[in-house]
């Protein structure tokens, strides 16, 4: 099954990580690939404690795309493409749940080719689930997803100038 958590509201990664927690709690082999994120997130710190959860490597820090120069953007594209290849290998090796966090953004910004993602989705074994998160998913993914949940923001403290808080936003 394919799960898609998308939209402009908060909660996409949180929903995906909740599903990963549920699967891991039932003994499932979970693999988490986070695109465009660094290693300093609460979910990564928590999942390091689970022997049946594989956290694919991420950079120590990941600047926002709009702050990247051309060279840094090229390096990030190579990293994201390699990350997708690693995730696909884990899927082929039999993980029950693969989380591709912020993959929508990696594709929409041209860091990952949508065709590569489509090929991965074509090869999801019947015993596995794949979660895609992010804003602006491709229409094909909206049609294809078995679970499709839109997160719509109505209010957020950031709108009032309150910065992201550890343990809540990351």
C-alpha positions in Angstrom: 0.0 0.0 0.0 1.1 3.6 -0.6 0.4 6.3 2.0 0.6 10.0 1.1 0.6 12.6 3.8 0.6 16.0 2.1 -0.3 19.6 2.3 0.7 23.0 3.8 -0.3 22.1 7.3 1.8 20.7 10.2 1.7 17.0 10.8 2.9 15.2 7.7 6.2 13.9 9.2 4.4 13.4 12.6 1.8 11.2 11.0 4.5 9.2 9.1 6.5 8.8 12.3 3.5 7.7 14.2 2.9 5.0 11.6 6.5 4.0 11.8 6.2 3.7 15.6 3.1 1.6 15.3 4.8 -0.7 12.8 8.0 -1.0 14.9 6.0 -1.7 18.0 4.5 -4.7 16.2 8.0 -5.9 15.3 8.0 -4.7 11.7 11.2 -3.8 9.9 11.0 0.0 9.3 13.3 2.1 7.2 13.2 5.9 7.3 14.7 8.1 4.6 14.5 11.8 5.3 15.0 14.1 2.3 16.1 17.7 2.9 16.4 17.3 6.7 19.4 17.1 9.0 20.1 14.7 11.9 18.9 16.9 14.7 15.2 15.9 14.9 13.4 14.4 17.8 12.1 11.5 15.7 15.6 10.4 14.7 16.8 10.6 18.3 13.9 8.4 19.4 14.1 5.9 16.6 17.8 5.3 17.2 16.6 3.2 20.2 14.7 0.8 18.1 16.7 -2.2 16.7 14.1 -2.9 14.0 14.2 0.7 12.6 16.8 1.7 10.1 17.5 5.4 9.8 19.2 6.1 6.5 22.0 8.6 6.9 21.4 12.3 6.6 23.8 15.3 6.7 24.4 16.8 10.1 22.8 20.0 8.9 20.6 20.7 5.9 20.1 24.3 4.9 16.8 25.4 3.4 16.8 25.1 -0.4 16.4 28.9 -0.8 19.7 29.4 1.1 21.7 27.0 -1.0 24.2 28.0 -3.7 24.4 26.2 -6.9 27.2 23.9 -5.7 25.4 23.0 -2.5 22.2 22.4 -4.4 24.1 19.9 -6.8 25.6 18.1 -3.8 22.1 17.9 -2.2 20.7 16.5 -5.4 23.4 13.7 -5.5 22.7 13.0 -1.8 18.9 12.8 -2.4 19.3 10.5 -5.4 21.6 8.2 -3.5 19.2 8.2 -0.5 16.4 7.1 -2.8 18.5 4.3 -4.2 19.4 3.1 -0.6 15.7 3.2 0.3 14.8 1.2 -2.8 17.4 -1.4 -1.8 15.9 -1.7 1.7 12.5 -2.2 0.1 13.9 -5.0 -2.1 15.4 -6.6 1.0 12.1 -6.9 2.7 11.3 -4.0 5.0 7.6 -3.8 5.9 7.4 0.0 6.1 9.5 2.5 4.1 9.0 6.2 5.0 10.2 8.7 2.4 9.9 11.9 4.4 9.8 15.1 2.3 10.2 13.3 -0.9 7.5 15.5 -2.5 9.7 18.5 -2.0 12.8 16.7 -3.3 10.9 15.9 -6.5 9.1 19.2 -6.9 12.5 21.1 -6.6 14.2 18.9 -9.2 16.5 17.1 -6.8 15.0 13.7 -7.5 13.5 12.6 -10.8 9.8 11.7 -10.5 10.4 8.8 -12.8 12.7 7.2 -10.3 10.0 7.5 -7.6 7.5 6.0 -10.0 9.8 3.0 -10.6 10.2 2.5 -6.9 6.4 2.6 -6.4 5.9 0.1 -9.2 8.1 -2.3 -7.3 6.5 -2.2 -3.9 6.1 -5.8 -2.7 2.6 -6.7 -1.6 3.8 -7.2 2.0 5.3 -3.7 2.2 3.9 -0.2 2.7 5.5 3.0 1.5 4.8 6.5 3.0 5.5 9.7 1.0 5.3 13.1 2.7 5.6 16.7 1.7 3.8 19.6 0.1 2.6 19.6 -3.5 2.7 15.9 -4.4 2.5 15.0 -8.1 -1.1 14.4 -9.3 -0.1 10.8 -10.2 0.8 10.2 -6.6 -2.6 11.5 -5.4 -4.3 9.1 -7.8 -2.1 6.2 -6.9 -2.1 6.4 -3.1 -4.1 3.9 -1.2 -4.1 6.2 1.8 -4.2 9.9 1.0 -4.4 12.5 3.8 -4.1 16.2 3.3 -2.8 18.3 6.2 -4.3 21.8 6.0 -3.0 24.5 8.2 -5.5 26.7 9.9 -3.3 28.3 12.6 0.4 27.9 13.5 2.5 29.8 16.1 5.1 30.5 13.5 2.6 32.9 11.9 2.8 35.0 15.0 6.6 35.0 15.0 7.2 32.1 17.4 10.2 30.1 16.1 10.3 26.3 15.6 10.5 24.5 18.9 12.6 21.4 19.7 10.3 18.4 20.4 7.3 20.0 18.7 8.4 21.1 15.2 11.6 19.1 15.0 
